Amino acid sequence: MEFSSKLLERAVNEMSQLPGIGKRTALRLVLHLLRQPKEQTVMLSEALKRMRQDVKFCKSCHNISDVDLCEICASSNRNESVVCVVEDVRDVMAIENTSSFKGLYHVLGGKISPMDGIGPHDLNIESLVKKIKQGEIKELIFALSSTMEGDTTNFYIYKQIQDCKVYTTTIARGIAVGDELEYADEVTLGRSIVNRIPFENSLKS
């Protein structure tokens, strides 16, 4: 792809680094920005800059937040004795959109995947186990995607807390095996949360 401007080429190259954005789509987006008032592009760049510099991760659940403790963890209307374990922030958003869950979350930041060089110590598992051993959590819901990596991560955590007095459940398999949680429709995901089953039952299936 030939460019008449090095500045345009650099902008397209940077934009094409985003997931799902090829060079042609990146060029279309950059040209769109050039057609907009300068103020709009400045506001976009400032928003991205502020987000990258100032965004925090909740010190309790590792969700993205503007402050040390996210709004969910800080809310007095949530059931602190029930914690839902998810892979990343997108899953928190997906479950919150169902309005079917009133507990807290714990964001692992990924799944155990030896093929990708991701082990238990690369995830937020230690802090989860520590919270459970404090005895305040009564139920732990595994809500990872139904993939080999998700099941491996669930089982690893389950073994770490097996001797703790915590009830472990997993979302019902209304979510098809291999599906990512964030792509499930809200009704199906909501029902999967409400109709969760004991985690031990999932090991037998």
C-alpha positions as CSV (number, residue, x, y, z in Angstrom):
1,M,0.0,0.0,0.0
2,E,1.5,3.3,-1.2
3,F,1.1,6.4,1.0
4,S,1.5,10.0,-0.1
5,S,2.3,11.0,3.5
6,K,4.7,9.4,6.0
7,L,2.5,10.8,8.8
8,L,-0.5,9.1,7.3
9,E,1.4,5.9,6.9
10,R,2.5,5.9,10.5
11,A,-1.0,6.5,11.7
12,V,-2.3,3.7,9.6
13,N,0.4,1.3,10.8
14,E,-0.4,2.1,14.5
15,M,-4.1,1.8,14.0
16,S,-3.7,-1.6,12.2
17,Q,-2.0,-3.0,15.4
18,L,-5.5,-3.1,17.0
19,P,-7.1,-6.6,17.0
20,G,-9.4,-7.2,14.0
21,I,-8.1,-4.1,12.2
22,G,-6.4,-4.6,8.9
23,K,-4.5,-2.0,6.8
24,R,-7.5,-1.1,4.7
25,T,-9.8,-0.7,7.7
26,A,-7.1,1.3,9.5
27,L,-6.7,3.6,6.4
28,R,-10.5,4.1,6.3
29,L,-10.5,5.0,10.1
30,V,-7.6,7.4,9.8
31,L,-9.1,9.2,6.8
32,H,-12.3,9.5,8.7
33,L,-10.5,11.2,11.5
34,L,-8.8,13.6,9.1
35,R,-12.3,14.6,7.8
36,Q,-13.4,15.4,11.4
37,P,-12.8,18.7,13.2
38,K,-9.3,18.8,14.8
39,E,-10.9,19.1,18.3
40,Q,-12.6,15.7,17.9
41,T,-9.3,13.9,17.1
42,V,-7.6,15.7,20.0
43,M,-10.4,14.6,22.4
44,L,-10.0,11.0,21.2
45,S,-6.2,11.0,21.6
46,E,-6.5,12.7,25.1
47,A,-9.1,10.1,26.2
48,L,-6.8,7.3,25.1
49,K,-3.8,8.9,26.8
50,R,-5.7,9.5,30.1
51,M,-7.0,6.0,30.1
52,R,-3.5,4.5,29.6
53,Q,-1.9,6.7,32.2
54,D,-4.6,6.8,34.9
55,V,-6.6,3.5,34.7
56,K,-6.3,1.3,37.8
57,F,-7.0,-2.3,38.6
58,C,-9.2,-2.9,41.7
59,K,-7.1,-4.0,44.6
60,S,-9.7,-6.5,45.6
61,C,-11.1,-8.1,42.4
62,H,-8.6,-6.8,39.7
63,N,-11.4,-5.3,37.6
64,I,-10.6,-2.1,35.7
65,S,-11.4,1.0,37.8
66,D,-10.8,4.7,38.1
67,V,-10.0,4.3,41.8
68,D,-8.4,1.7,44.1
69,L,-11.6,-0.1,44.8
70,C,-14.0,-0.6,41.9
71,E,-17.7,0.4,42.1
72,I,-18.8,-3.2,42.4
73,C,-16.6,-4.1,45.3
74,A,-17.4,-0.8,47.0
75,S,-21.2,-1.2,46.7
76,S,-23.1,-2.1,49.9
77,N,-25.8,-3.8,47.8
78,R,-23.5,-6.7,46.7
79,N,-23.4,-10.1,48.4
80,E,-19.7,-10.3,49.5
81,S,-20.0,-14.0,50.4
82,V,-20.5,-15.0,46.7
83,V,-17.6,-14.5,44.3
84,C,-17.7,-15.2,40.5
85,V,-14.4,-16.1,38.9
86,V,-14.0,-14.8,35.4
87,E,-11.2,-14.6,32.8
88,D,-11.1,-10.9,32.1
89,V,-13.0,-7.6,32.4
90,R,-15.2,-8.3,29.3
91,D,-16.7,-11.2,31.2
92,V,-17.6,-8.9,34.1
93,M,-19.3,-6.6,31.7
94,A,-21.2,-9.5,30.1
95,I,-22.5,-10.9,33.4
96,E,-23.4,-7.4,34.7
97,N,-25.5,-6.8,31.6
98,T,-27.7,-9.8,32.6
99,S,-28.6,-8.2,36.0
100,S,-28.8,-11.8,37.3
101,F,-25.8,-11.7,39.6
102,K,-25.5,-9.6,42.8
103,G,-22.2,-11.0,44.2
104,L,-18.6,-9.9,43.7
105,Y,-16.1,-10.9,41.0
106,H,-12.5,-12.0,40.8
107,V,-10.8,-11.3,37.5
108,L,-8.0,-13.8,36.8
109,G,-6.5,-11.9,33.9
110,G,-6.4,-15.0,31.6
111,K,-6.5,-18.8,31.7
112,I,-3.8,-21.4,32.3
113,S,-2.4,-22.3,28.9
114,P,1.0,-24.1,28.8
115,M,1.0,-23.8,25.0
116,D,1.1,-20.0,25.3
117,G,3.5,-20.1,28.3
118,I,0.8,-19.0,30.8
119,G,1.0,-20.7,34.1
120,P,-0.9,-20.3,37.4
121,H,1.6,-17.7,38.7
122,D,0.9,-15.5,35.7
123,L,-2.7,-15.1,36.8
124,N,-4.5,-13.5,39.8
125,I,-5.0,-16.9,41.5
126,E,-2.9,-16.5,44.6
127,S,-4.9,-13.4,45.8
128,L,-8.1,-15.4,45.2
129,V,-6.9,-18.4,47.3
130,K,-5.9,-16.0,50.0
131,K,-9.3,-14.4,50.1
132,I,-11.0,-17.8,50.3
133,K,-8.7,-18.9,53.2
134,Q,-9.8,-15.9,55.2
135,G,-13.2,-17.6,55.4
136,E,-15.5,-14.8,54.3
137,I,-16.4,-16.3,50.9
138,K,-19.2,-18.9,51.1
139,E,-19.6,-19.7,47.4
140,L,-17.2,-19.6,44.5
141,I,-18.7,-19.6,41.0
142,F,-16.5,-20.7,38.2
143,A,-17.5,-18.7,35.1
144,L,-14.7,-19.3,32.7
145,S,-15.3,-20.2,29.1
146,S,-16.0,-23.9,28.4
147,T,-12.6,-24.6,26.7
148,M,-9.8,-26.9,27.7
149,E,-7.8,-24.0,29.1
150,G,-10.9,-22.8,31.1
151,D,-11.6,-26.2,32.5
152,T,-7.9,-26.6,33.4
153,T,-7.9,-23.3,35.2
154,N,-11.1,-24.2,37.1
155,F,-9.7,-27.5,38.2
156,Y,-6.4,-26.0,39.3
157,I,-8.2,-23.4,41.5
158,Y,-10.5,-26.1,42.8
159,K,-7.6,-28.3,44.0
160,Q,-6.0,-25.2,45.7
161,I,-9.1,-24.6,47.8
162,Q,-10.4,-28.1,48.2
163,D,-9.8,-28.1,52.0
164,C,-11.5,-24.8,52.5
165,K,-15.1,-24.5,53.6
166,V,-16.4,-22.9,50.4
167,Y,-19.2,-24.2,48.1
168,T,-17.9,-24.3,44.5
169,T,-20.3,-24.1,41.6
170,T,-20.0,-23.6,37.8
171,I,-22.3,-21.9,35.4
172,A,-24.8,-24.2,33.7
173,R,-23.9,-25.4,30.3
174,G,-26.4,-23.3,28.5
175,I,-23.1,-21.8,27.2
176,A,-21.9,-24.2,24.5
177,V,-18.6,-26.0,25.0
178,G,-15.9,-23.9,23.4
179,D,-17.8,-20.7,23.5
180,E,-16.4,-17.5,24.9
181,L,-18.5,-15.9,27.7
182,E,-18.5,-12.4,26.2
183,Y,-20.3,-13.5,23.1
184,A,-23.2,-15.3,24.8
185,D,-26.5,-13.6,24.7
186,E,-27.7,-12.0,27.9
187,V,-30.7,-14.3,28.5
188,T,-28.6,-17.5,28.1
189,L,-25.8,-16.1,30.2
190,G,-28.2,-15.0,32.9
191,R,-29.9,-18.4,33.1
192,S,-26.4,-20.0,33.2
193,I,-25.6,-17.9,36.3
194,V,-28.9,-18.5,38.0
195,N,-29.0,-22.3,37.3
196,R,-25.4,-22.9,38.3
197,I,-24.5,-26.4,39.4
198,P,-22.0,-27.8,42.0
199,F,-18.5,-27.9,40.5
200,E,-18.0,-31.5,41.4
201,N,-20.9,-32.4,39.1
202,S,-19.0,-30.9,36.1
203,L,-16.0,-33.2,36.8
204,K,-18.2,-36.2,36.3
205,S,-19.6,-35.2,33.0
